[in-house]
């Protein structure tokens, strides 16, 4: 009889060697790296746990996740949506059995009294997940093919209007740099606040997130932190682009509204892709979709995040929380703009 998988929590010493443990696993990517897991622990104030996936005396892979408590609910995320983490899930070899892994998750849920599990993994097998009681939340992203051996192919895939904007930016003297200066995180956040205010919204995450992203990833050479300047040296746009040895990701970017006529955002994207191709990266995941991202020649690709609720009340609470979070952001943005308008009117000269 085949031995079932079981999850065995790593000791503190084993967890400290995490990157070495997963180095030979085929499914390893940026979001499995210890630098990213440490960033999540620091920014979201969660305890990241790491398990070995054992099959008898053999290790079939490893599994990182975080367990959080929201009211009466204990939730395991690998990852959760709010972590801005594209994938996580198990790190394994080619002979991995997804069905047995999900059974091991059910065992863990009973031991830890979990109310819900949420997974997003490139190993996802839809039929197996559905049969195991998981529900999918679909999403979309643009995937751009990078060609280090021939960067011209990247450029040729852009829409002509996009290429024209980048040419215009170059003629106007715009330049881009990848910087080790940590103040870029604050420059980005100031631009991001300005953008949200213009849309009648407030930021969905605090200033500490980009600061911590920079602190944890830049020193490990897992982040392009880009500034775009005009010919006078003024910073017009900023962007944070995490990456591993294969893939570039768009974490966030922003710009000053009064500099948009110079097309700094298009120039920022082109420079990020060029840097990635120079490093030998072959994929750019733009982490979302929309008119702006469409013009860079990517393929619109469906992604799915899977969750399983172990109690009916958890499913109701989950849907209610998503509606509450969306409305709260809009209400806070409306109130913030009302306050700004009030004080601006009070201080306006008669």
SULWO-V363727 format. One record per residue. N is the residue number from 1. RES is the residue in three letters. PHI is phi in whole degrees, -180 to 180 (* if undefined). OMEGA is omega in whole degrees, -180 to 180 (* if undefined). D_FIRST is the distance of its C-alpha to the first C-alpha in Angstrom with 2 decimals. Layout:
BEGIN
n->{N;N}
res->{RES;RES}
phi->{PHI;PHI}
omega->{OMEGA;OMEGA}
d_first->{D_FIRST;D_FIRST}
END
This chain:
BEGIN
n->{1;2;3;4;5;6;7;8;9;10;11;12;13;14;15;16;17;18;19;20;21;22;23;24;25;26;27;28;29;30;31;32;33;34;35;36;37;38;39;40;41;42;43;44;45;46;47;48;49;50;51;52;53;54;55;56;57;58;59;60;61;62;63;64;65;66;67;68;69;70;71;72;73;74;75;76;77;78;79;80;81;82;83;84;85;86;87;88;89;90;91;92;93;94;95;96;97;98;99;100;101;102;103;104;105;106;107;108;109;110;111;112;113;114;115;116;117;118;119;120;121;122;123;124;125;126;127;128;129;130;131;132;133;134;135;136;137;138;139;140;141;142;143;144;145;146;147;148;149;150;151;152;153;154;155;156;157;158;159;160;161;162;163;164;165;166;167;168;169;170;171;172;173;174;175;176;177;178;179;180;181;182;183;184;185;186;187;188;189;190;191;192;193;194;195;196;197;198;199;200;201;202;203;204;205;206;207;208;209;210;211;212;213;214;215;216;217;218;219;220;221;222;223;224;225;226;227;228;229;230;231;232;233;234;235;236;237;238;239;240;241;242;243;244;245;246;247;248;249;250;251;252;253;254;255;256;257;258;259;260;261;262;263;264;265;266;267;268;269;270;271;272;273;274;275;276;277;278;279;280;281;282;283;284;285;286;287;288;289;290;291;292;293;294;295;296;297;298;299;300;301;302;303;304;305;306;307;308;309;310;311;312;313;314;315;316;317;318;319;320;321;322;323;324;325;326;327;328;329;330;331;332;333;334;335;336;337;338;339;340;341;342;343;344;345;346;347;348;349;350}
res->{UNK;UNK;UNK;UNK;UNK;UNK;UNK;UNK;UNK;UNK;UNK;UNK;UNK;UNK;UNK;UNK;UNK;UNK;UNK;UNK;UNK;UNK;UNK;UNK;UNK;UNK;UNK;UNK;UNK;UNK;UNK;UNK;UNK;UNK;UNK;UNK;UNK;UNK;UNK;UNK;UNK;UNK;UNK;UNK;UNK;UNK;UNK;UNK;UNK;UNK;UNK;UNK;UNK;UNK;UNK;UNK;UNK;UNK;UNK;UNK;UNK;UNK;UNK;UNK;UNK;UNK;UNK;UNK;UNK;UNK;UNK;UNK;UNK;UNK;UNK;UNK;UNK;UNK;UNK;UNK;UNK;UNK;UNK;UNK;UNK;UNK;UNK;UNK;UNK;UNK;UNK;UNK;UNK;UNK;UNK;UNK;UNK;UNK;UNK;UNK;UNK;UNK;UNK;UNK;UNK;UNK;UNK;UNK;UNK;UNK;UNK;UNK;UNK;UNK;UNK;UNK;UNK;UNK;UNK;UNK;UNK;UNK;UNK;UNK;UNK;UNK;UNK;UNK;UNK;UNK;UNK;UNK;UNK;UNK;UNK;UNK;UNK;UNK;UNK;UNK;UNK;UNK;UNK;UNK;UNK;UNK;UNK;UNK;UNK;UNK;UNK;UNK;UNK;UNK;UNK;UNK;UNK;UNK;UNK;UNK;UNK;UNK;UNK;UNK;UNK;UNK;UNK;UNK;UNK;UNK;UNK;UNK;UNK;UNK;UNK;UNK;UNK;UNK;UNK;UNK;UNK;UNK;UNK;UNK;UNK;UNK;UNK;UNK;UNK;UNK;UNK;UNK;UNK;UNK;UNK;UNK;UNK;UNK;UNK;UNK;UNK;UNK;UNK;UNK;UNK;UNK;UNK;UNK;UNK;UNK;UNK;UNK;UNK;UNK;UNK;UNK;UNK;UNK;UNK;UNK;UNK;UNK;UNK;UNK;UNK;UNK;UNK;UNK;UNK;UNK;UNK;UNK;UNK;UNK;UNK;UNK;UNK;UNK;UNK;UNK;UNK;UNK;UNK;UNK;UNK;UNK;UNK;UNK;UNK;UNK;UNK;UNK;UNK;UNK;UNK;UNK;UNK;UNK;UNK;UNK;UNK;UNK;UNK;UNK;UNK;UNK;UNK;UNK;UNK;UNK;UNK;UNK;UNK;UNK;UNK;UNK;UNK;UNK;UNK;UNK;UNK;UNK;UNK;UNK;UNK;UNK;UNK;UNK;UNK;UNK;UNK;UNK;UNK;UNK;UNK;UNK;UNK;UNK;UNK;UNK;UNK;UNK;UNK;UNK;UNK;UNK;UNK;UNK;UNK;UNK;UNK;UNK;UNK;UNK;UNK;UNK;UNK;UNK;UNK;UNK;UNK;UNK;UNK;UNK;UNK;UNK;UNK;UNK;UNK;UNK;UNK;UNK;UNK;UNK;UNK;UNK;UNK;UNK;UNK;UNK;UNK;UNK;UNK;UNK;UNK;UNK;UNK;UNK;UNK;UNK}
phi->{*;-69;-73;-80;-70;-141;-96;-119;-63;-72;-74;-59;-66;-67;-63;-66;-100;-52;-62;-68;-65;-95;-58;-92;-79;-67;-86;-67;-141;-52;-78;-95;-70;-62;-60;-70;-64;-66;-62;-62;-60;-76;-80;-99;55;-123;-93;-82;-111;-133;-119;-88;-96;-101;-126;67;-92;-98;-95;-88;163;-136;-141;-100;-163;-123;-114;-122;-117;-123;62;-86;-106;-103;-126;-101;-122;-145;-102;-91;-57;-70;-85;50;-124;-65;-140;-155;70;-74;-112;-145;-96;-75;-96;-73;-104;-65;-61;-68;-64;-65;-67;-66;-64;-61;-62;-63;-61;-67;-67;-96;57;-79;-93;-155;-124;-127;-130;-142;-143;-74;-87;-53;-117;-59;-63;-69;-64;-63;-64;-86;94;-89;-113;-101;-116;-78;-151;-140;-151;-94;-110;-103;-82;-101;-127;-57;-74;-153;-58;-60;-66;-64;-61;-65;-77;-68;-64;-61;-64;-69;-60;-64;-65;-69;-61;-61;-60;-65;-65;-81;92;-68;-139;-130;-142;-97;-113;-97;-79;-67;-68;-58;-60;-73;-60;-59;-67;-62;-68;-64;-59;-60;-65;-64;-62;-64;-88;77;-123;-121;-57;-88;-147;-82;-60;-66;-61;-65;-62;-70;-57;-62;-61;-84;-98;-64;-68;-98;58;-121;-151;-94;-112;-108;-116;-113;-114;-87;-65;-98;93;-73;-78;-97;-149;-138;-154;-119;-128;-66;-159;-121;-84;-123;-129;-100;-126;-99;-77;-174;-151;-157;-155;-79;-64;-78;-113;-63;-63;-90;57;-69;-71;-63;-64;-60;-64;-62;-66;-61;-66;-64;-60;-62;-64;-62;-83;91;-72;-120;-138;-122;-95;-79;57;147;-143;147;-61;-63;-74;-59;-76;-95;83;-82;-101;-70;-126;-79;-126;-137;-109;-113;-138;-132;-99;-91;-138;-61;-63;-66;-64;-63;-64;-63;-65;-64;-67;-63;-65;-62;-63;-64;-69;-63;-62;-70;-66;-64;-64;-61;-67;-61;-68;-63;-65;-61;-64;-60;-72;-65;-67;-65;-92;-75;-63;-74}
omega->{-177;179;180;175;170;-180;-179;-176;179;174;179;180;179;-180;179;180;-172;-177;177;-178;-175;-173;-176;-178;-175;-175;-178;173;-175;-171;172;-176;-177;179;180;180;177;177;178;-180;-177;-174;-178;179;179;176;176;177;-179;-179;163;176;-174;172;-171;178;-177;173;-178;180;-179;-175;174;178;174;176;-179;178;176;-176;-180;-172;171;-172;174;179;173;-3;166;-177;-174;-178;-179;-178;-171;-177;168;178;-176;174;-166;174;-173;-177;-175;-179;-176;-178;180;177;180;175;177;176;177;177;178;-180;178;-178;-175;-179;-179;175;-177;173;177;-176;167;-172;176;176;-171;175;-169;-178;-179;180;179;179;-179;176;180;176;-177;170;-175;175;-176;174;173;177;-179;177;177;-177;-178;-179;-180;-178;-180;180;176;-179;-177;-179;179;171;-175;179;178;178;180;179;-179;175;179;180;179;-180;179;174;178;178;-179;179;170;-170;171;-178;-176;179;176;-179;178;176;178;-174;176;178;179;177;180;179;-180;180;179;180;-178;-179;172;-180;180;178;-175;-180;-177;-176;179;176;-179;176;179;-176;-173;-173;-173;-178;177;-179;179;-176;165;178;-166;170;170;-179;172;-177;179;177;180;178;-179;-176;178;179;178;-173;175;179;169;-176;-179;-164;172;179;177;179;178;174;-180;-180;175;-176;-178;176;-175;-178;179;179;-178;-178;175;-180;179;-179;180;180;178;179;179;177;-179;180;177;178;-179;178;-173;-177;172;175;-175;172;178;-178;-179;-176;-178;-176;-178;-170;-178;168;-180;176;178;-171;178;174;-179;173;-172;176;177;178;-178;175;-178;-179;178;179;178;-178;-180;179;179;-180;180;178;179;-177;-179;-179;-180;180;-179;179;179;178;178;-178;180;180;177;180;180;180;-180;-178;177;180;180;-175;-178;-180;178;*}
d_first->{0.00;3.81;6.43;9.14;12.69;15.30;19.03;20.89;24.66;26.60;29.43;33.00;33.27;30.07;31.26;34.62;32.97;31.26;32.89;31.91;28.24;28.04;30.46;27.98;26.11;27.16;27.53;29.92;33.24;36.25;34.76;31.99;34.65;35.68;39.26;38.30;36.12;39.03;41.41;39.42;39.32;43.07;44.21;42.14;42.12;38.37;35.88;33.43;30.06;27.64;23.92;21.46;18.25;15.63;12.07;11.53;14.74;15.37;17.78;17.06;20.52;23.05;24.37;28.04;29.48;32.29;32.47;35.85;37.52;39.85;41.54;39.00;36.14;33.63;32.51;30.08;31.35;30.00;32.78;35.14;37.85;40.66;39.42;40.70;37.54;36.43;32.77;30.34;26.70;23.96;24.89;22.15;21.63;21.28;17.49;17.16;15.13;17.79;15.90;13.53;16.75;18.63;16.19;16.80;20.48;20.39;19.12;21.98;24.39;23.87;24.37;27.39;28.84;29.07;31.11;30.32;28.39;30.12;28.66;30.36;28.45;28.90;25.15;25.58;23.90;26.07;23.97;20.95;23.39;25.29;22.32;21.39;24.97;26.80;30.40;32.16;35.59;37.01;39.43;41.20;42.16;44.07;42.38;45.02;44.37;45.98;47.27;48.22;49.53;51.89;52.71;55.26;52.50;51.57;55.22;55.68;52.87;54.80;57.01;60.63;61.77;59.29;60.49;64.08;63.38;61.88;64.88;67.17;65.48;65.94;69.58;70.19;69.08;65.66;63.43;59.90;58.43;55.14;56.17;54.99;57.39;55.53;58.37;56.99;54.53;57.53;59.39;56.48;56.23;59.99;59.77;56.75;58.69;61.62;59.44;57.89;61.34;62.68;59.95;60.68;57.41;56.43;53.77;50.22;49.41;51.59;53.37;50.95;48.11;49.76;51.14;47.73;46.22;48.96;48.60;44.88;44.50;47.84;47.70;44.33;45.85;43.59;46.46;49.53;52.16;54.90;58.51;60.79;64.50;67.65;70.52;71.96;68.80;67.85;64.12;63.54;59.74;56.67;52.99;49.74;47.16;43.94;42.13;39.48;39.38;38.80;40.00;43.09;43.00;45.98;45.84;49.41;52.96;56.38;60.06;63.54;64.88;68.28;66.82;64.82;67.59;66.61;63.06;61.37;57.98;57.75;58.87;56.26;53.39;54.75;55.10;51.54;50.20;52.51;51.35;47.69;48.42;50.33;47.23;45.13;43.26;42.34;41.55;43.57;41.92;44.92;42.87;44.54;46.88;50.51;53.74;54.20;50.79;50.95;53.82;51.92;50.25;46.66;44.24;43.60;39.85;37.87;35.63;33.48;32.73;29.95;29.97;28.14;30.15;28.51;31.82;34.38;37.20;35.61;35.85;39.51;40.25;38.77;40.99;43.95;43.58;43.57;46.77;48.33;47.64;49.19;52.26;52.70;53.07;55.70;57.55;57.67;58.97;61.64;62.74;62.85;65.08;67.34;67.85;68.66;71.10;72.76;73.46;74.53;77.07;78.35;78.91;80.49;84.22;86.64}
END
